[in-house]
Amino acid sequence: MTEAGTNTHGGNIYTASQKYGIKKEDFIDYSANINPLGIPEVLKESIVSNIDALTNYPDPDCSELKMDISLYLNIDIDAIIIGNGAAEIIFLLFDELRPRKVLIPEPTFCEYEMAARRSGADVFYFELKEEEDFKLNINKLQGMMEGIDVIMLCNPNNPTSTLTSKDDLLQVLRFAQENGIKVIIDETFIELTIGANYNSMASYLNQFDNLFIIRALTKIFAIPGLRVGYGLGSPQLIKRLWKKKLPWSVNSFSCMAGCLFRDSEGYLNKTANWLSEEMCNFYNELALIDEFKVFKPNTNFVLLKILNEVINSKELRESMAFKGALIRDASNFRYLDDRFVRVAIKDRENNDRFLRVLHEVLDYRNR
């Protein structure tokens, strides 16, 4: 297992283009988990029609965007902080909290550990077990929470695509509240689950002052290049974060992204329809391949374990890339090894193309 901070993200289409001699636009990128519906037209129109806004500094308070999020989730505007992607919120939060001991269920997103260690914390790990399909075992988790200052959860979790129920999370929150533990939940993919915001814990912010939620527009609205994330927490903590936050880290176009929430119903309905069809279909197609153990997804990506000993995760990634399909080698997530890869779920046409390439690679390797 690599050390914290050396994990590579999916979606580095630029490096892949140079390495494999394939144009960026000719790849199908299954290493990044982005809504395949693409950028909503309302945002494109807003950016084009407001291009002259670049002559002014952006609103340092992101007032309009905060109001749109407040209306979207029905939460207090003073409970919202905006950041340059979820990453800024994660690092800013740990820098403010300065916890001594942090507990992180793993495998998960590497930047939680990076942010915790940068803030000076000791990091402890709760292993998500393959034999339990990487689901969060709440009772065992509570057994490790004694003496912990912060527990960091990802829901749905990346890379396992598991979703922890609200009932289980409420059990964690109550135990944490009784023991003075802060609970941070990254809900970056929550709108890309069946039920979407119904699975969110945002409605419990008023009940638990120890709860902090991280969200982003990146995945659901297919705008990773715009970098828009936000955090939800107690107004007292949010006020401290705004004071510590780097000024003008959120650009003018990102501040305009609130239009996505105002005009989101049609786009989000289309997203829900796509997800309900393709998540099941793609999972079933992958499950037919004998070379893989396929873990049932709860969001728009799937974790696979390679059962065929003639190929490992790095070799599969390389072979797929040479044929124009990128996947995420998951071997550098803690507690995973070179038998694991993660693949995104996209639209039917691209999923079918991806499956053809995958079968070609496996057939060649099995000769």
C-alpha positions as YAML, in Angstrom:
chain: A
units: angstrom
residues:
- id: 1
  name: MET
  ca: [0.00, 0.00, 0.00]
- id: 2
  name: THR
  ca: [1.33, 3.44, -0.91]
- id: 3
  name: GLU
  ca: [1.59, 6.17, 1.69]
- id: 4
  name: ALA
  ca: [-1.04, 8.86, 2.03]
- id: 5
  name: GLY
  ca: [-0.68, 11.52, -0.62]
- id: 6
  name: THR
  ca: [0.63, 9.24, -3.37]
- id: 7
  name: ASN
  ca: [-2.75, 8.04, -4.58]
- id: 8
  name: THR
  ca: [-3.53, 9.16, -8.10]
- id: 9
  name: HIS
  ca: [-6.99, 10.31, -9.02]
- id: 10
  name: GLY
  ca: [-8.94, 9.14, -12.02]
- id: 11
  name: GLY
  ca: [-9.64, 11.45, -14.91]
- id: 12
  name: ASN
  ca: [-6.08, 12.47, -15.91]
- id: 13
  name: ILE
  ca: [-6.95, 12.53, -19.58]
- id: 14
  name: TYR
  ca: [-4.02, 14.84, -20.40]
- id: 15
  name: THR
  ca: [-1.30, 12.45, -19.25]
- id: 16
  name: ALA
  ca: [-3.10, 9.52, -20.88]
- id: 17
  name: SER
  ca: [-3.25, 11.33, -24.22]
- id: 18
  name: GLN
  ca: [0.51, 11.94, -24.19]
- id: 19
  name: LYS
  ca: [1.38, 8.45, -23.00]
- id: 20
  name: TYR
  ca: [-0.81, 6.42, -25.34]
- id: 21
  name: GLY
  ca: [-0.81, 8.72, -28.38]
- id: 22
  name: ILE
  ca: [-4.59, 9.01, -28.44]
- id: 23
  name: LYS
  ca: [-6.48, 12.30, -28.71]
- id: 24
  name: LYS
  ca: [-8.21, 13.34, -25.48]
- id: 25
  name: GLU
  ca: [-11.60, 13.39, -27.17]
- id: 26
  name: ASP
  ca: [-11.14, 9.82, -28.47]
- id: 27
  name: PHE
  ca: [-10.86, 8.25, -25.01]
- id: 28
  name: ILE
  ca: [-13.80, 6.91, -23.08]
- id: 29
  name: ASP
  ca: [-12.83, 7.86, -19.55]
- id: 30
  name: TYR
  ca: [-14.11, 5.29, -17.07]
- id: 31
  name: SER
  ca: [-11.53, 6.35, -14.48]
- id: 32
  name: ALA
  ca: [-13.53, 9.48, -13.52]
- id: 33
  name: ASN
  ca: [-17.04, 9.24, -12.11]
- id: 34
  name: ILE
  ca: [-18.89, 12.10, -13.79]
- id: 35
  name: ASN
  ca: [-22.55, 12.43, -14.81]
- id: 36
  name: PRO
  ca: [-22.61, 11.38, -18.50]
- id: 37
  name: LEU
  ca: [-25.46, 13.81, -19.24]
- id: 38
  name: GLY
  ca: [-22.78, 16.50, -19.40]
- id: 39
  name: ILE
  ca: [-22.85, 20.17, -18.45]
- id: 40
  name: PRO
  ca: [-26.42, 21.51, -18.16]
- id: 41
  name: GLU
  ca: [-27.24, 24.03, -20.87]
- id: 42
  name: VAL
  ca: [-28.38, 26.62, -18.34]
- id: 43
  name: LEU
  ca: [-24.84, 26.89, -16.97]
- id: 44
  name: LYS
  ca: [-23.29, 27.15, -20.42]
- id: 45
  name: GLU
  ca: [-25.69, 29.96, -21.28]
- id: 46
  name: SER
  ca: [-25.04, 31.72, -17.98]
- id: 47
  name: ILE
  ca: [-21.27, 31.66, -18.46]
- id: 48
  name: VAL
  ca: [-21.44, 32.91, -22.06]
- id: 49
  name: SER
  ca: [-23.92, 35.69, -21.30]
- id: 50
  name: ASN
  ca: [-21.93, 36.83, -18.26]
- id: 51
  name: ILE
  ca: [-18.44, 36.67, -19.76]
- id: 52
  name: ASP
  ca: [-17.86, 40.33, -18.90]
- id: 53
  name: ALA
  ca: [-18.09, 39.43, -15.21]
- id: 54
  name: LEU
  ca: [-14.42, 38.50, -15.49]
- id: 55
  name: THR
  ca: [-13.58, 42.22, -15.39]
- id: 56
  name: ASN
  ca: [-14.64, 42.27, -11.72]
- id: 57
  name: TYR
  ca: [-13.46, 40.37, -8.69]
- id: 58
  name: PRO
  ca: [-15.77, 37.51, -7.71]
- id: 59
  name: ASP
  ca: [-18.11, 37.88, -4.75]
- id: 60
  name: PRO
  ca: [-15.89, 36.79, -1.80]
- id: 61
  name: ASP
  ca: [-18.99, 35.75, 0.16]
- id: 62
  name: CYS
  ca: [-20.55, 33.74, -2.72]
- id: 63
  name: SER
  ca: [-23.86, 35.22, -1.57]
- id: 64
  name: GLU
  ca: [-26.01, 34.20, -4.51]
- id: 65
  name: LEU
  ca: [-24.66, 30.66, -4.63]
- id: 66
  name: LYS
  ca: [-25.20, 30.25, -0.88]
- id: 67
  name: MET
  ca: [-28.81, 31.38, -1.26]
- id: 68
  name: ASP
  ca: [-29.41, 28.89, -4.06]
- id: 69
  name: ILE
  ca: [-27.96, 26.03, -2.00]
- id: 70
  name: SER
  ca: [-30.02, 27.14, 0.99]
- id: 71
  name: LEU
  ca: [-33.23, 26.94, -1.05]
- id: 72
  name: TYR
  ca: [-32.19, 23.69, -2.73]
- id: 73
  name: LEU
  ca: [-31.58, 21.83, 0.54]
- id: 74
  name: ASN
  ca: [-33.87, 23.90, 2.80]
- id: 75
  name: ILE
  ca: [-31.11, 24.76, 5.25]
- id: 76
  name: ASP
  ca: [-29.97, 27.96, 6.96]
- id: 77
  name: ILE
  ca: [-27.77, 30.13, 4.73]
- id: 78
  name: ASP
  ca: [-25.43, 30.64, 7.70]
- id: 79
  name: ALA
  ca: [-24.79, 26.88, 7.71]
- id: 80
  name: ILE
  ca: [-23.05, 26.98, 4.29]
- id: 81
  name: ILE
  ca: [-19.47, 27.60, 3.21]
- id: 82
  name: ILE
  ca: [-18.35, 27.56, -0.44]
- id: 83
  name: GLY
  ca: [-14.96, 26.30, -1.59]
- id: 84
  name: ASN
  ca: [-12.78, 25.67, -4.60]
- id: 85
  name: GLY
  ca: [-14.03, 22.11, -4.94]
- id: 86
  name: ALA
  ca: [-14.68, 19.74, -2.06]
- id: 87
  name: ALA
  ca: [-10.91, 19.49, -1.59]
- id: 88
  name: GLU
  ca: [-10.63, 23.04, -0.27]
- id: 89
  name: ILE
  ca: [-13.44, 22.36, 2.21]
- id: 90
  name: ILE
  ca: [-11.76, 19.18, 3.45]
- id: 91
  name: PHE
  ca: [-8.38, 20.81, 4.08]
- id: 92
  name: LEU
  ca: [-9.92, 23.99, 5.50]
- id: 93
  name: LEU
  ca: [-12.06, 22.01, 7.92]
- id: 94
  name: PHE
  ca: [-9.20, 19.93, 9.30]
- id: 95
  name: ASP
  ca: [-7.03, 23.02, 9.56]
- id: 96
  name: GLU
  ca: [-9.70, 24.64, 11.74]
- id: 97
  name: LEU
  ca: [-10.60, 21.60, 13.85]
- id: 98
  name: ARG
  ca: [-7.00, 20.49, 14.50]
- id: 99
  name: PRO
  ca: [-8.11, 17.08, 15.88]
- id: 100
  name: ARG
  ca: [-5.67, 14.89, 17.78]
- id: 101
  name: LYS
  ca: [-7.08, 11.55, 16.63]
- id: 102
  name: VAL
  ca: [-9.00, 10.86, 13.43]
- id: 103
  name: LEU
  ca: [-10.73, 7.61, 12.50]
- id: 104
  name: ILE
  ca: [-11.23, 6.82, 8.79]
- id: 105
  name: PRO
  ca: [-12.95, 3.71, 7.37]
- id: 106
  name: GLU
  ca: [-10.78, 2.45, 4.51]
- id: 107
  name: PRO
  ca: [-10.49, 1.97, 1.57]
- id: 108
  name: THR
  ca: [-11.67, 5.46, 0.78]
- id: 109
  name: PHE
  ca: [-10.68, 8.78, -0.80]
- id: 110
  name: CYS
  ca: [-7.02, 9.52, 0.02]
- id: 111
  name: GLU
  ca: [-7.35, 13.25, 0.67]
- id: 112
  name: TYR
  ca: [-9.08, 12.72, 4.02]
- id: 113
  name: GLU
  ca: [-5.89, 11.23, 5.42]
- id: 114
  name: MET
  ca: [-3.75, 13.86, 3.71]
- id: 115
  name: ALA
  ca: [-5.80, 16.69, 5.27]
- id: 116
  name: ALA
  ca: [-5.86, 15.03, 8.71]
- id: 117
  name: ARG
  ca: [-2.10, 14.47, 8.78]
- id: 118
  name: ARG
  ca: [-1.41, 17.98, 7.51]
- id: 119
  name: SER
  ca: [-3.41, 19.31, 10.47]
- id: 120
  name: GLY
  ca: [-1.17, 17.31, 12.83]
- id: 121
  name: ALA
  ca: [-3.60, 14.49, 13.64]
- id: 122
  name: ASP
  ca: [-2.84, 10.85, 14.29]
- id: 123
  name: VAL
  ca: [-4.89, 8.76, 11.85]
- id: 124
  name: PHE
  ca: [-6.48, 5.42, 12.71]
- id: 125
  name: TYR
  ca: [-8.12, 3.10, 10.21]
- id: 126
  name: PHE
  ca: [-11.25, 0.99, 10.31]
- id: 127
  name: GLU
  ca: [-10.95, -1.73, 7.69]
- id: 128
  name: LEU
  ca: [-13.95, -2.28, 5.43]
- id: 129
  name: LYS
  ca: [-13.99, -6.02, 4.81]
- id: 130
  name: GLU
  ca: [-14.33, -7.64, 1.41]
- id: 131
  name: GLU
  ca: [-16.27, -10.53, 2.98]
- id: 132
  name: GLU
  ca: [-18.83, -7.94, 4.15]
- id: 133
  name: ASP
  ca: [-18.94, -6.41, 0.64]
- id: 134
  name: PHE
  ca: [-17.07, -3.39, 2.06]
- id: 135
  name: LYS
  ca: [-20.19, -2.25, 3.94]
- id: 136
  name: LEU
  ca: [-19.73, -0.17, 7.08]
- id: 137
  name: ASN
  ca: [-20.20, -2.37, 10.15]
- id: 138
  name: ILE
  ca: [-21.63, 0.20, 12.58]
- id: 139
  name: ASN
  ca: [-21.32, -1.86, 15.76]
- id: 140
  name: LYS
  ca: [-17.66, -2.69, 15.11]
- id: 141
  name: LEU
  ca: [-17.01, 0.92, 14.12]
- id: 142
  name: GLN
  ca: [-18.36, 2.21, 17.44]
- id: 143
  name: GLY
  ca: [-15.97, -0.12, 19.19]
- id: 144
  name: MET
  ca: [-13.07, 1.85, 17.70]
- id: 145
  name: MET
  ca: [-14.46, 5.34, 18.36]
- id: 146
  name: GLU
  ca: [-13.39, 5.67, 22.00]
- id: 147
  name: GLY
  ca: [-10.86, 8.49, 22.37]
- id: 148
  name: ILE
  ca: [-11.36, 9.67, 18.78]
- id: 149
  name: ASP
  ca: [-11.91, 13.39, 18.06]
- id: 150
  name: VAL
  ca: [-13.15, 13.12, 14.45]
- id: 151
  name: ILE
  ca: [-14.57, 10.32, 12.35]
- id: 152
  name: MET
  ca: [-14.45, 10.85, 8.58]
- id: 153
  name: LEU
  ca: [-17.06, 9.01, 6.49]
- id: 154
  name: CYS
  ca: [-17.65, 8.94, 2.74]
- id: 155
  name: ASN
  ca: [-21.23, 8.17, 1.74]
- id: 156
  name: PRO
  ca: [-21.58, 6.71, -0.81]
- id: 157
  name: ASN
  ca: [-18.02, 5.55, -0.42]
- id: 158
  name: ASN
  ca: [-15.32, 5.85, -3.05]
- id: 159
  name: PRO
  ca: [-14.08, 3.39, -4.39]
- id: 160
  name: THR
  ca: [-16.42, 0.72, -2.98]
- id: 161
  name: SER
  ca: [-19.71, 2.30, -4.17]
- id: 162
  name: THR
  ca: [-21.39, 1.34, -0.88]
- id: 163
  name: LEU
  ca: [-24.14, 3.45, 0.68]
- id: 164
  name: THR
  ca: [-24.66, 3.55, 4.44]
- id: 165
  name: SER
  ca: [-28.29, 3.97, 5.50]
- id: 166
  name: LYS
  ca: [-29.55, 7.01, 7.38]
- id: 167
  name: ASP
  ca: [-30.54, 4.79, 10.32]
- id: 168
  name: ASP
  ca: [-26.96, 3.52, 10.64]
- id: 169
  name: LEU
  ca: [-25.55, 7.02, 10.34]
- id: 170
  name: LEU
  ca: [-27.95, 8.29, 13.00]
- id: 171
  name: GLN
  ca: [-26.65, 5.57, 15.31]
- id: 172
  name: VAL
  ca: [-23.09, 6.81, 14.70]
- id: 173
  name: LEU
  ca: [-24.12, 10.44, 15.20]
- id: 174
  name: ARG
  ca: [-25.86, 9.77, 18.51]
- id: 175
  name: PHE
  ca: [-22.91, 7.78, 19.84]
- id: 176
  name: ALA
  ca: [-20.50, 10.47, 18.63]
- id: 177
  name: GLN
  ca: [-22.55, 13.27, 20.16]
- id: 178
  name: GLU
  ca: [-22.56, 11.53, 23.55]
- id: 179
  name: ASN
  ca: [-18.79, 11.14, 23.38]
- id: 180
  name: GLY
  ca: [-17.80, 14.56, 22.01]
- id: 181
  name: ILE
  ca: [-16.79, 13.29, 18.57]
- id: 182
  name: LYS
  ca: [-17.15, 15.32, 15.38]
- id: 183
  name: VAL
  ca: [-18.66, 13.38, 12.43]
- id: 184
  name: ILE
  ca: [-17.70, 14.52, 8.93]
- id: 185
  name: ILE
  ca: [-19.64, 12.97, 6.03]
- id: 186
  name: ASP
  ca: [-18.55, 13.45, 2.43]
- id: 187
  name: GLU
  ca: [-21.71, 13.33, 0.29]
- id: 188
  name: THR
  ca: [-20.05, 14.25, -3.00]
- id: 189
  name: PHE
  ca: [-21.86, 11.41, -4.80]
- id: 190
  name: ILE
  ca: [-25.15, 11.52, -2.86]
- id: 191
  name: GLU
  ca: [-27.21, 12.91, -5.76]
- id: 192
  name: LEU
  ca: [-25.90, 10.04, -7.87]
- id: 193
  name: THR
  ca: [-27.63, 7.41, -5.74]
- id: 194
  name: ILE
  ca: [-31.11, 5.95, -6.11]
- id: 195
  name: GLY
  ca: [-33.12, 8.33, -3.95]
- id: 196
  name: ALA
  ca: [-30.56, 11.14, -4.31]
- id: 197
  name: ASN
  ca: [-31.05, 13.77, -1.59]
- id: 198
  name: TYR
  ca: [-33.33, 11.46, 0.38]
- id: 199
  name: ASN
  ca: [-30.11, 9.64, 1.36]
- id: 200
  name: SER
  ca: [-28.48, 12.85, 2.59]
- id: 201
  name: MET
  ca: [-28.01, 13.71, 6.25]
- id: 202
  name: ALA
  ca: [-28.45, 17.44, 5.59]
- id: 203
  name: SER
  ca: [-31.87, 17.50, 7.26]
- id: 204
  name: TYR
  ca: [-30.23, 16.47, 10.56]
- id: 205
  name: LEU
  ca: [-27.84, 19.42, 10.81]
- id: 206
  name: ASN
  ca: [-30.09, 21.19, 13.32]
- id: 207
  name: GLN
  ca: [-30.23, 18.09, 15.53]
- id: 208
  name: PHE
  ca: [-26.49, 17.38, 15.64]
- id: 209
  name: ASP
  ca: [-24.02, 20.19, 16.15]
- id: 210
  name: ASN
  ca: [-21.25, 17.60, 15.78]
- id: 211
  name: LEU
  ca: [-22.23, 16.91, 12.14]
- id: 212
  name: PHE
  ca: [-20.45, 18.43, 9.15]
- id: 213
  name: ILE
  ca: [-21.32, 17.53, 5.54]
- id: 214
  name: ILE
  ca: [-19.14, 18.01, 2.46]
- id: 215
  name: ARG
  ca: [-20.80, 18.25, -0.96]
- id: 216
  name: ALA
  ca: [-19.90, 19.36, -4.48]
- id: 217
  name: LEU
  ca: [-21.40, 20.21, -7.84]
- id: 218
  name: THR
  ca: [-18.55, 18.41, -9.61]
- id: 219
  name: LYS
  ca: [-19.98, 14.93, -10.10]
- id: 220
  name: ILE
  ca: [-23.71, 15.51, -10.37]
- id: 221
  name: PHE
  ca: [-23.47, 18.42, -12.85]
- id: 222
  name: ALA
  ca: [-20.38, 17.16, -14.72]
- id: 223
  name: ILE
  ca: [-18.23, 20.23, -14.03]
- id: 224
  name: PRO
  ca: [-14.96, 19.00, -12.44]
- id: 225
  name: GLY
  ca: [-13.05, 21.74, -14.23]
- id: 226
  name: LEU
  ca: [-15.08, 24.49, -12.56]
- id: 227
  name: ARG
  ca: [-14.22, 23.43, -8.97]
- id: 228
  name: VAL
  ca: [-17.30, 24.10, -6.84]
- id: 229
  name: GLY
  ca: [-17.67, 22.46, -3.44]
- id: 230
  name: TYR
  ca: [-19.49, 23.39, -0.28]
- id: 231
  name: GLY
  ca: [-19.68, 22.47, 3.37]
- id: 232
  name: LEU
  ca: [-22.68, 22.32, 5.70]
- id: 233
  name: GLY
  ca: [-22.36, 22.61, 9.45]
- id: 234
  name: SER
  ca: [-23.21, 24.57, 12.57]
- id: 235
  name: PRO
  ca: [-23.31, 28.34, 11.97]
- id: 236
  name: GLN
  ca: [-20.63, 28.82, 14.65]
- id: 237
  name: LEU
  ca: [-18.17, 26.53, 12.87]
- id: 238
  name: ILE
  ca: [-19.10, 27.87, 9.44]
- id: 239
  name: LYS
  ca: [-18.37, 31.42, 10.62]
- id: 240
  name: ARG
  ca: [-14.90, 30.38, 11.77]
- id: 241
  name: LEU
  ca: [-14.23, 28.64, 8.45]
- id: 242
  name: TRP
  ca: [-15.19, 31.75, 6.46]
- id: 243
  name: LYS
  ca: [-12.70, 33.78, 8.50]
- id: 244
  name: LYS
  ca: [-9.91, 31.26, 7.81]
- id: 245
  name: LYS
  ca: [-10.74, 30.65, 4.14]
- id: 246
  name: LEU
  ca: [-8.48, 32.01, 1.41]
- id: 247
  name: PRO
  ca: [-10.18, 35.09, -0.12]
- id: 248
  name: TRP
  ca: [-11.49, 34.84, -3.68]
- id: 249
  name: SER
  ca: [-10.73, 31.13, -3.98]
- id: 250
  name: VAL
  ca: [-14.09, 30.68, -5.76]
- id: 251
  name: ASN
  ca: [-14.12, 32.30, -9.19]
- id: 252
  name: SER
  ca: [-16.95, 34.29, -10.79]
- id: 253
  name: PHE
  ca: [-18.19, 31.44, -12.98]
- id: 254
  name: SER
  ca: [-18.30, 29.10, -10.00]
- id: 255
  name: CYS
  ca: [-20.36, 31.70, -8.13]
- id: 256
  name: MET
  ca: [-22.85, 31.57, -11.03]
- id: 257
  name: ALA
  ca: [-23.31, 27.82, -10.65]
- id: 258
  name: GLY
  ca: [-26.32, 28.36, -8.39]
- id: 259
  name: CYS
  ca: [-28.38, 28.57, -11.57]
- id: 260
  name: LEU
  ca: [-28.00, 24.78, -11.71]
- id: 261
  name: PHE
  ca: [-30.11, 24.43, -8.58]
- id: 262
  name: ARG
  ca: [-32.74, 26.90, -9.78]
- id: 263
  name: ASP
  ca: [-33.26, 24.96, -13.01]
- id: 264
  name: SER
  ca: [-32.30, 21.47, -11.84]
- id: 265
  name: GLU
  ca: [-35.53, 19.48, -11.77]
- id: 266
  name: GLY
  ca: [-35.49, 18.32, -15.39]
- id: 267
  name: TYR
  ca: [-31.76, 17.55, -15.37]
- id: 268
  name: LEU
  ca: [-31.91, 15.70, -12.06]
- id: 269
  name: ASN
  ca: [-34.94, 13.69, -13.21]
- id: 270
  name: LYS
  ca: [-33.07, 12.64, -16.36]
- id: 271
  name: THR
  ca: [-30.10, 11.74, -14.19]
- id: 272
  name: ALA
  ca: [-32.28, 9.59, -11.92]
- id: 273
  name: ASN
  ca: [-33.78, 7.77, -14.91]
- id: 274
  name: TRP
  ca: [-30.37, 7.14, -16.45]
- id: 275
  name: LEU
  ca: [-28.91, 5.90, -13.17]
- id: 276
  name: SER
  ca: [-31.77, 3.53, -12.37]
- id: 277
  name: GLU
  ca: [-31.44, 1.90, -15.81]
- id: 278
  name: GLU
  ca: [-27.71, 1.88, -16.43]
- id: 279
  name: MET
  ca: [-26.45, 1.06, -12.95]
- id: 280
  name: CYS
  ca: [-28.44, -2.18, -12.96]
- id: 281
  name: ASN
  ca: [-27.74, -3.01, -16.61]
- id: 282
  name: PHE
  ca: [-23.99, -2.34, -16.42]
- id: 283
  name: TYR
  ca: [-23.64, -4.27, -13.18]
- id: 284
  name: ASN
  ca: [-25.46, -7.27, -14.68]
- id: 285
  name: GLU
  ca: [-23.25, -7.21, -17.79]
- id: 286
  name: LEU
  ca: [-20.08, -7.10, -15.71]
- id: 287
  name: ALA
  ca: [-21.34, -9.85, -13.42]
- id: 288
  name: LEU
  ca: [-21.50, -12.18, -16.44]
- id: 289
  name: ILE
  ca: [-17.73, -11.99, -16.87]
- id: 290
  name: ASP
  ca: [-16.11, -14.92, -15.06]
- id: 291
  name: GLU
  ca: [-12.82, -13.06, -14.60]
- id: 292
  name: PHE
  ca: [-14.36, -10.63, -12.12]
- id: 293
  name: LYS
  ca: [-16.01, -10.49, -8.76]
- id: 294
  name: VAL
  ca: [-18.34, -7.51, -9.10]
- id: 295
  name: PHE
  ca: [-19.46, -5.58, -6.01]
- id: 296
  name: LYS
  ca: [-22.97, -4.24, -6.35]
- id: 297
  name: PRO
  ca: [-22.86, -0.46, -6.86]
- id: 298
  name: ASN
  ca: [-24.95, 2.18, -5.13]
- id: 299
  name: THR
  ca: [-23.69, 5.08, -7.20]
- id: 300
  name: ASN
  ca: [-22.21, 5.73, -10.64]
- id: 301
  name: PHE
  ca: [-19.13, 3.51, -10.39]
- id: 302
  name: VAL
  ca: [-18.37, -0.15, -9.75]
- id: 303
  name: LEU
  ca: [-15.55, -1.85, -7.85]
- id: 304
  name: LEU
  ca: [-14.24, -5.02, -9.51]
- id: 305
  name: LYS
  ca: [-11.91, -7.72, -8.21]
- id: 306
  name: ILE
  ca: [-9.88, -9.50, -10.88]
- id: 307
  name: LEU
  ca: [-10.08, -13.25, -10.38]
- id: 308
  name: ASN
  ca: [-8.01, -14.17, -13.43]
- id: 309
  name: GLU
  ca: [-4.36, -14.63, -12.36]
- id: 310
  name: VAL
  ca: [-3.02, -13.90, -15.86]
- id: 311
  name: ILE
  ca: [-3.59, -10.16, -15.43]
- id: 312
  name: ASN
  ca: [-3.39, -7.66, -12.58]
- id: 313
  name: SER
  ca: [-4.89, -4.20, -12.14]
- id: 314
  name: LYS
  ca: [-1.98, -2.29, -13.66]
- id: 315
  name: GLU
  ca: [-1.82, -4.59, -16.69]
- id: 316
  name: LEU
  ca: [-5.58, -4.37, -17.21]
- id: 317
  name: ARG
  ca: [-5.45, -0.58, -16.98]
- id: 318
  name: GLU
  ca: [-2.61, -0.42, -19.50]
- id: 319
  name: SER
  ca: [-4.25, -2.82, -21.94]
- id: 320
  name: MET
  ca: [-7.54, -0.94, -21.78]
- id: 321
  name: ALA
  ca: [-5.83, 2.43, -22.22]
- id: 322
  name: PHE
  ca: [-4.06, 1.31, -25.39]
- id: 323
  name: LYS
  ca: [-7.52, 0.62, -26.79]
- id: 324
  name: GLY
  ca: [-8.85, 4.04, -25.76]
- id: 325
  name: ALA
  ca: [-10.62, 3.17, -22.48]
- id: 326
  name: LEU
  ca: [-9.39, 4.49, -19.14]
- id: 327
  name: ILE
  ca: [-10.10, 2.71, -15.84]
- id: 328
  name: ARG
  ca: [-8.96, 3.37, -12.27]
- id: 329
  name: ASP
  ca: [-6.31, 1.04, -10.91]
- id: 330
  name: ALA
  ca: [-7.53, 0.73, -7.32]
- id: 331
  name: SER
  ca: [-4.45, -1.06, -5.96]
- id: 332
  name: ASN
  ca: [-3.21, 2.04, -4.12]
- id: 333
  name: PHE
  ca: [-6.30, 2.40, -1.96]
- id: 334
  name: ARG
  ca: [-5.57, 1.21, 1.56]
- id: 335
  name: TYR
  ca: [-6.53, -2.48, 2.11]
- id: 336
  name: LEU
  ca: [-6.90, -3.12, -1.63]
- id: 337
  name: ASP
  ca: [-4.23, -4.70, -3.84]
- id: 338
  name: ASP
  ca: [-3.42, -5.31, -7.50]
- id: 339
  name: ARG
  ca: [-6.59, -7.37, -7.99]
- id: 340
  name: PHE
  ca: [-8.91, -4.33, -7.81]
- id: 341
  name: VAL
  ca: [-10.06, -1.77, -10.35]
- id: 342
  name: ARG
  ca: [-12.84, 0.82, -10.36]
- id: 343
  name: VAL
  ca: [-14.90, 1.67, -13.42]
- id: 344
  name: ALA
  ca: [-17.46, 4.43, -13.96]
- id: 345
  name: ILE
  ca: [-21.01, 3.93, -15.20]
- id: 346
  name: LYS
  ca: [-21.94, 6.01, -18.23]
- id: 347
  name: ASP
  ca: [-24.62, 6.02, -20.93]
- id: 348
  name: ARG
  ca: [-25.65, 2.85, -22.77]
- id: 349
  name: GLU
  ca: [-23.67, 3.57, -25.94]
- id: 350
  name: ASN
  ca: [-20.40, 4.15, -24.09]
- id: 351
  name: ASN
  ca: [-21.04, 1.29, -21.68]
- id: 352
  name: ASP
  ca: [-21.49, -1.08, -24.61]
- id: 353
  name: ARG
  ca: [-18.28, 0.21, -26.22]
- id: 354
  name: PHE
  ca: [-16.44, -0.19, -22.92]
- id: 355
  name: LEU
  ca: [-17.66, -3.76, -22.53]
- id: 356
  name: ARG
  ca: [-16.50, -4.62, -26.07]
- id: 357
  name: VAL
  ca: [-13.02, -3.31, -25.31]
- id: 358
  name: LEU
  ca: [-12.95, -5.15, -21.99]
- id: 359
  name: HIS
  ca: [-13.90, -8.45, -23.64]
- id: 360
  name: GLU
  ca: [-11.24, -7.92, -26.33]
- id: 361
  name: VAL
  ca: [-8.55, -7.38, -23.70]
- id: 362
  name: LEU
  ca: [-9.59, -10.38, -21.62]
- id: 363
  name: ASP
  ca: [-9.89, -12.65, -24.66]
- id: 364
  name: TYR
  ca: [-6.41, -11.68, -25.79]
- id: 365
  name: ARG
  ca: [-4.96, -12.29, -22.31]
- id: 366
  name: ASN
  ca: [-6.62, -15.69, -22.06]
- id: 367
  name: ARG
  ca: [-5.17, -17.04, -25.30]
...
